[in-house]
Amino acid sequence: MDFSLSEEHKMLQTTVRDFANEKLAPVADELDRKQEFARDNFKMMADMGLLGLGIPPEYGGSGGDELSVAIAVEELSRACAATADILDAHLCLCAAPIYRFGTEEQKQKFLPALVKGERIGAMAITESEAGSDVSNMQTTAARDGDDYILNGTKIFITNGDVCDVMLAFANVTELGERGMTAFLVEADSPGYSKGKKYDKLGMRAATNADQVLEDCRVPAANRLGDEGRGMRIFLELIDHGRIGIAAQALGITRAILERTVEYAKNRKQFGAPIASYQAISWRLADIYTELEAARLLTYQTAWLADNGQSFRTQAAMAKLYATELAMRASTLGIQVFGGYGYMMDSPMQRYFRDAKLTEIYEGTSEVQRMIISASLFR
Ligand SMILES: Cc1cc2nc3c(=O)[nH]c(=O)nc-3n(C[C@H](O)[C@H](O)[C@H](O)COP(=O)(O)OP(=O)(O)OC[C@H]3O[C@@H](n4cnc5c(N)ncnc54)[C@H](O)[C@@H]3O)c2cc1C
């Protein structure tokens, strides 16, 4: 058993850390306030090859594996989790599934532009009546010659206001309950429009909007995988995506811990730094211990994925544990910062708001517990 990172992984970690410290951290609060898609950060990630992690060079990608994605996402999230959120929706939920499930023609058509950041990707499954229960999706796809006609509305979609390529799920009508199918909907598809844009609590530099499909014509050549294979594609992409969300939570927790330790060393009350009181230092010791455990779980899950082993349960465990840790850490962070922690100019409030989302999207904590308990009682 070897727990050390390879030279390539270490180099990636250092490179992304330096980039995040230098370029992302200084603007993270401003981007959060503006609540606009962080286009400059997206472009810089494209220039660094981060949008092509895990995609082979023949499609313009930078190569690397699942662990590379996790390492990069943790480093980005430590500085600006919303930027990592953009990357996750673009790469893990859109480009990577095109690489894994697309035909050669689809890979050639979509991947180079996505990897270069010339097009922005998104993934859309959620609807008003289909959240945790995606099987209740109502969007339909009816075959019409060489095309499909899609009808339905997707909600909450990350990168939804700016995306050029949306991996969308719809039910092929003739197949009934087994009809869930994946489609690559392009921004100029007739009948496709962007809907309501959201004002949200955290991860605000990653933007969200509804996606409206009204008799939207999509060429059959843009169907990803066979008819009826949508649920399999979705479950597979979301397993990978959960490693990314666990890594986001690791980055947020690390940022909280670093800043809270610094604050506790400097803040004096009753004549001594508050770090000297075990009520503070022991709780931070617990967060540190759990952070190490969460990272091991996340890396182990990435390793399983990279080595072709089943990792659904581990991905659920990594997401559940890391994201609930990030939430606990952010609550403690505010407590350690005291009154200042509650103010909008304290660093803690953004972590607190960002951390909350990690417990919700790509399957809530309850959904992760359903997956884990199902494996326990199988
Ligand atoms: C900021 C943001 C970004 C998002 N980005 C995307 C995106 O890019 N693409 C996309 O398709 N979707 C996206 N989503 C949707 C997200 O994945 C869903 O919000 C999430 O899966 C939960 O679905 P829901 O909101 O309908 O909640 P519901 O499913 O209605 O759940 C409500 C509550 O009930 C609980 N619950 C539900 N069923 C059970 C059960 N059987 N047992 C116990 N508890 C249960 C849930 O855990 C939750 O606490 C995004 C959401 C947000 C908030």
The ligand as a MOL file (V3000), in Angstrom:
LIG
                    3D

  0  0  0     0  0            999 V3000
M  V30 BEGIN CTAB
M  V30 COUNTS 53 58 0 0 0
M  V30 BEGIN ATOM
M  V30 1 C -26.8770 25.4840 -6.5360 0
M  V30 2 C -27.3940 24.2300 -7.1650 0
M  V30 3 C -26.7980 23.7560 -8.3120 0
M  V30 4 C -27.3350 22.6410 -8.9720 0
M  V30 5 N -26.8080 22.2390 -10.1570 0
M  V30 6 C -27.4340 21.2680 -10.8750 0
M  V30 7 C -26.9950 20.9360 -12.1850 0
M  V30 8 O -26.0140 21.4790 -12.6960 0
M  V30 9 N -27.6930 19.9990 -12.8810 0
M  V30 10 C -28.7810 19.3730 -12.3570 0
M  V30 11 O -29.3760 18.5530 -13.0260 0
M  V30 12 N -29.1930 19.6530 -11.0870 0
M  V30 13 C -28.5600 20.5850 -10.3460 0
M  V30 14 N -28.9910 20.8910 -9.0790 0
M  V30 15 C -30.0910 20.1430 -8.4850 0
M  V30 16 C -29.6870 19.2890 -7.2780 0
M  V30 17 O -28.9730 18.1630 -7.6980 0
M  V30 18 C -30.9710 18.9540 -6.4970 0
M  V30 19 O -31.3870 20.1740 -5.8950 0
M  V30 20 C -30.7570 17.9010 -5.4340 0
M  V30 21 O -30.4930 16.6510 -6.0170 0
M  V30 22 C -31.9650 17.7590 -4.4890 0
M  V30 23 O -33.1630 17.7440 -5.2080 0
M  V30 24 P -34.3700 18.7290 -4.7650 0
M  V30 25 O -33.7850 20.0740 -4.6590 0
M  V30 26 O -35.5160 18.5270 -5.6530 0
M  V30 27 O -34.7540 18.2540 -3.3080 0
M  V30 28 P -35.7840 17.0740 -2.9490 0
M  V30 29 O -35.4370 15.8480 -3.7050 0
M  V30 30 O -37.1660 17.5850 -3.0240 0
M  V30 31 O -35.4110 16.8240 -1.4310 0
M  V30 32 C -35.8780 17.6560 -0.3660 0
M  V30 33 C -35.3770 17.0560 0.9330 0
M  V30 34 O -35.9640 15.7420 1.1020 0
M  V30 35 C -34.9310 14.7880 1.2550 0
M  V30 36 N -35.3540 13.5330 0.6670 0
M  V30 37 C -35.8210 13.3070 -0.6010 0
M  V30 38 N -36.1190 12.0180 -0.7720 0
M  V30 39 C -35.8110 11.3930 0.3920 0
M  V30 40 C -35.8840 10.0350 0.8620 0
M  V30 41 N -36.3030 9.0430 0.0770 0
M  V30 42 N -35.4820 9.7610 2.1220 0
M  V30 43 C -35.0400 10.7570 2.9420 0
M  V30 44 N -34.9600 12.0550 2.5650 0
M  V30 45 C -35.3240 12.3610 1.3130 0
M  V30 46 C -33.7160 15.3900 0.5680 0
M  V30 47 O -32.5090 14.8000 1.0120 0
M  V30 48 C -33.8700 16.8470 0.9400 0
M  V30 49 O -33.3810 17.0490 2.2430 0
M  V30 50 C -28.4420 21.9630 -8.4010 0
M  V30 51 C -28.9910 22.4260 -7.1950 0
M  V30 52 C -28.4810 23.5370 -6.5830 0
M  V30 53 C -29.1260 24.0220 -5.2960 0
M  V30 END ATOM
M  V30 BEGIN BOND
M  V30 1 1 1 2
M  V30 2 1 2 3
M  V30 3 2 2 52
M  V30 4 2 3 4
M  V30 5 1 4 5
M  V30 6 1 4 50
M  V30 7 2 5 6
M  V30 8 1 6 7
M  V30 9 1 6 13
M  V30 10 2 7 8
M  V30 11 1 7 9
M  V30 12 1 9 10
M  V30 13 2 10 11
M  V30 14 1 10 12
M  V30 15 2 12 13
M  V30 16 1 13 14
M  V30 17 1 14 15
M  V30 18 1 14 50
M  V30 19 1 15 16
M  V30 20 1 16 17
M  V30 21 1 16 18
M  V30 22 1 18 19
M  V30 23 1 18 20
M  V30 24 1 20 21
M  V30 25 1 20 22
M  V30 26 1 22 23
M  V30 27 1 23 24
M  V30 28 2 24 25
M  V30 29 1 24 26
M  V30 30 1 24 27
M  V30 31 1 27 28
M  V30 32 2 28 29
M  V30 33 1 28 30
M  V30 34 1 28 31
M  V30 35 1 31 32
M  V30 36 1 32 33
M  V30 37 1 33 34
M  V30 38 1 33 48
M  V30 39 1 34 35
M  V30 40 1 35 36
M  V30 41 1 35 46
M  V30 42 1 36 37
M  V30 43 1 36 45
M  V30 44 2 37 38
M  V30 45 1 38 39
M  V30 46 1 39 40
M  V30 47 2 39 45
M  V30 48 1 40 41
M  V30 49 2 40 42
M  V30 50 1 42 43
M  V30 51 2 43 44
M  V30 52 1 44 45
M  V30 53 1 46 47
M  V30 54 1 46 48
M  V30 55 1 48 49
M  V30 56 2 50 51
M  V30 57 1 51 52
M  V30 58 1 52 53
M  V30 END BOND
M  V30 END CTAB
M  END
